[in-house]
Amino acid sequence: MKFNFIPAIKKFENKEKIILRDFLAMERTSLANERTLFSYIRASLYMGIGGVAILEYKGFADFNWLSYIVFGLSLILIFIGVFRYRRLKKKLDTYYKSISIDSKQTEEKKE
């Protein structure tokens, strides 16, 4: 029995000419993907800071185990964020290639 928790990337072929509205929508999606990654990183850092605070505060000496759990959750959260970012970026790159736009060209235009 095979379990498929992460669906494979589907092949996509664009049969229509892309218009400006569609291109801008793809750019917004790409920027939203980056913003979401930064949110995952920020949340992970905040959790790490919380773990340090619990570990260093003398009143919580009995709860040192909680700080290690928070550190572990922080690492898990950052890995989930990076994984989701890479998965969506791969999908977007596949779509960009199908419409013959190189994603590196679009990143150069942003700068």
N, C-alpha and C positions, 0 to 999 in steps of 0.2 A: 504494500500500500504506500503510495507516494503522496506526501503532503506538499502542497504548493502555497506556502505562506506569503511569498513575495512573487507577484505575477511578473512574467517576463515582459520585456518591452516589445510592443507590437510594431510591426512594420507599418509605416504610414507613407502614403504617396499622395502628393497634392496634384489634383488634376485641373485645378483652376488657377488663373493668374491671381497673384496676391495683390491686394490693394493696400493703400497706405493705412487704412484703419486696422487691417489685420496685422500688418507689420508692427504698428504701435502697440497693439494688444499683446503681441509676443514680447515686446520690449518691457511692457509693464509687468508681465508674468515673470520675466527674468529678474527684474528689479525686486519684485515681491519675494522671489525665491531667496535672493541675497539678504533681504531684510528679515526674512524668517530665520535664516541661519544665524544672523547676528542676534536675534531674540533668543534663540537656543543657547548661544554662547553666553549672553548676558545672564540668563536664568541660571546657567550652570555655575558661573562665577559667583553669583549671589548665594547659591546654595553652598559653594565652597567656603565663602566668607562666614556663612552661618555655622558651618561645621567647625571652623576655627574658633569662632566665638564660644560655641558650646564646649569645645575642648579646653580653652584657656580660662574660662570663667570658673572660679573656685567653688561657687555655689552649686554648680552642676557636676561635681566630681563623681556622683553616682551615675551620671548619664553619659559617660565617655563613649559607651557603645553607640549612643545615638549619633554622635559626631561622625563615627566611622560609617554608619549607614548613610548619613547625609553626603559624605564624600563619595561613596559608591554610587548613590543616585545622581550625583553631579556628573560623574564620569559617564554613566549610562546616558544621561540627557545629552551630553555633548556628542556622543557617538551616534545617537538617534538623529540629532540635527545634521551632522555631517553626512550621514547615510541618506537622509531625505533630500538634502541639497544636491548631492551627487546624482541621485536617481532622477530628479526632475531636470537637472542640467543635461543629463544624457538624453532624455526625451526631447528637450528643446533643441539640442544639437542635431538630433536625428531629423527633426522637423525643419530646421534651418537648412540642412543638407538637401532635403527633398525639394526645397524651393530654390536651391542653388544660392543661398546666402551663407557665407561663412561667418560663424559666430565671432571669430576673432576680428573680422572686419568691423562688425557692429561695436565690439568693445573698443576698437581703435577710434571709432567715430565719437564715442562717449567722451574720450579723453581729449 
